[in-house]
Amino acid sequence: MDRILRREKLSFGVIGAAVAAVAICVWISFGGTQSASAEIVAGGLNQTQASNTDGYAARFGTRTLREGMTGPDVRVLKGIVRSKSLLVGSPVSRDFDRPTTSAVKRFQKKRSLKANGVVSRDTAKTLVRSLRRSGASWYGPGFYGNRTACGQTLRPGTVGVAHKKLPCGSKVLIGYRGRYLMTTVIDRGPYVGGRSWDLTNGARKALKFDGVGDVRNAVVKKR
């Protein structure tokens, strides 16, 4: 009897493991990997994202940044100064290098701040205030499985934005309540007055965007 019970428990264990494996495969097939890549990272301290790809949002201004540091908040910084044509000779990466220091100094001089190349709270606040504010909304339900105007298949985990005029593939920075997302123009819209951006569901989740509101924004690179 004990042997029979042990065999039955073993069988149930094998079946349970198989069901779990199937569930994971289904989750990945329906955009689970894209949703996971949209995980929020704060202040550059959570290194869950292996590379500088779209899909994560970073806190910016929570720590002082200077040359030699690294993190997703550094990438936000570089995106801002690149959008102002202040950063040259350096990719928009997570590394605070010498060209970034020079770009920050140029920004600080223009804003009558202490031009030391260090991003203190005051410099960070001034950088944020220098970004445009525009109306935004989000979209997705009812359109999943369809092709976007830029040729992608829209899924629940797709991270991107729609804009009426910017070329497909343009890199943009979107900020909402302290979180900043570097992402790509993948669609056209929104076609509602007073709004400039339409966020996909993946972008909305990354930023914890409520639905309709103002976002900070900058064009980092036109395609």
N, C-alpha and C positions, 0 to 999 in steps of 0.2 A: 504493500500500500504506500509506504514512504517513497519507494522508487517511482511509483506512478505519479504521486503528487509533485515530486521534484521534476519529472519529465514535463508535466503540465505547466509548472511555473517557468521552466526553461522555454517551452513553446510560446507562452504568453510574452516572455521577455524578448524573444526573437521577433515576434509579430509587432510588438510595440516599437522596437528599434526600426523596423522596416517602414512602419507608418510615419515615424518621425522623419526618416530620410526622404520619403515621398513629399511630405509637407514642406520641407526645406527646399526641395527642387521646384515645387509649385510656386513658393514665395519668391524665389529668385527669378523664375520665368515671367512673373507678373510685375517686375520692376522693383523687387526687394533690394537688389544691389544698388539701384539708383536712390531709393529712399534712405538706405543706410549711409550712402555717401553724403547725404544732406545733414548729417549730424552736426550739432552746434559745437564749436570749440571756443573756449573763452581765453582771451588774452594770450594765445599762443602757447599755453601750458599743456593742453591736451592734444597729444600728437597722434590722434586716431586716423588722420588723413595722411596717406603715405606720400602723396605728391601734390603739386600745385594745380589741381584740376578744379573744374566747377563743382558746385554742389555742397559746399560747407559755408557756414556763416561765422564770422569772427567778431568778438568784442573788440572795440577799438577805443583807446584812451584810458584803459584801466591800469596801465603800467607805463613807466617812462621808457622810451625807446632810444637806443643809441647805436652807433656803429659796432658791429660784431655780434649783435643779437639776431635771433631768428624766431620765426613764428608766423602764423596766419595774420596776426595784426600788423606785422611788418609788410605783408603783401597788400593789405588794405592801404597802408600809408603810401606804398609805392604806386598803387593804383591812383590815389588822389593826386600826387605830385606829377605823375605821368599825364593825367588828364589835363593838367595845366601847362604842359610842355616844359616842365622844369627838370624832369628826369631824362638824362641821355646816357647812353653807354651802359645800360644795365637792364636786364629783363625784369618784368614785374613778378618777382619771386619772393620767397620768405626771408631772404638774407638782407640784412641791413649792411650794405657795403659802402665804399667811399663815394661813389656817384650819388647814393641816396643821401649821405650827409651833405653833399654839395647842393642837392635839390632842396633839402630842408632849409639850409642856410639862405638860399635864394628866396624861398617863401617867407621866412622870418624877416628878412630885410624889407620885403615889399609890405609886410604887415606891421612894421615898426616893432618887432619883437627882438629879444636878445638872439643874435645870429650865431648860435653855438652849434647848430646841427643836431641838437638833442631835442627829442619830442617829449616835452613835459606836458602836464595836464593843460596848461594854458595854450601851448602850441597845438595840441590835439583838438581842443575845443575850437580854436580858430580855423583849423583845417576843416573840421566838420561844418562849421557855419559858412565856410566858403563854397560848400556844395549846393547845387540847385535843390529846390523843393518843388515837387510835382505831385499831382494826384495819381493814384494807382488803384487798381482792383486786381482780382484774380479770376482765373477761368479754368475749365477742365471738364467737369461732369457734363456728359452729353456729347463730348468731342473726343473721348478716348478711343484710340484705334484709328483716328483720322490722320491724314498727313497735314502738317503745318504748312504755312506759306513758304517756308524755307526748306521743305522736303523731309522733315523728320516725322516719325510716328509719335503722336502724343500719347503718353501713358501717365497713370497716376503719380509715378515717381520721377517723371521728366522734370529737369531743372532748367529753366530758361525764362525769357521774357518776350512779350510782344511789344512792338513799337510801330507806329505808322510810317516812319520815314527812314530810320537807320538801316543801313544795309544788313542783310542776313550775315550772321557770324561776327558782328561787331561785339567787342568786349565792353561791358558796362559794369559799374559798381552801383549797387542798390543798398541803401541803408534804412533801417527801421528800428527805432527805439534802442539804439546802441549796438545793433547787430548789422554787419555788413557782408554782403554777398557779391562775389565777383562771378558774373555769369555772361551768357551769350544771347543775342537777339535771335530767336528761332521762329518768330511768327509775326503777323501783322495785327494791329489793333492798339488799344481799345477804341471802339467807335462810339464812345459816350462822351459828351461834353465835359470839360474840366479834368479829364484824365489823360495822362501821357503814357502810362505803362500798364500792361496786363501781365501779372505774374502767373506762372504755372503753379499747379498744386505743390510740386516739389520745392519750388522757390518760396512759396507762401509758408510751407512748413519750416523750412530752414530759417526764415526770418521771424517766424511766429507772427506773421501778418494777420490782422484781424479780419480783413475782407475788403474794406474801402478806406483809404486814408492817404495822407501825404507821406512820401518817401524822399530821402536824400538820394541824389543820383549824380553820376558823372560818366561821360563817355571816355573810356580808357584807351580804346583803339578802334577806329573805324575800319571796316573790312574793305 
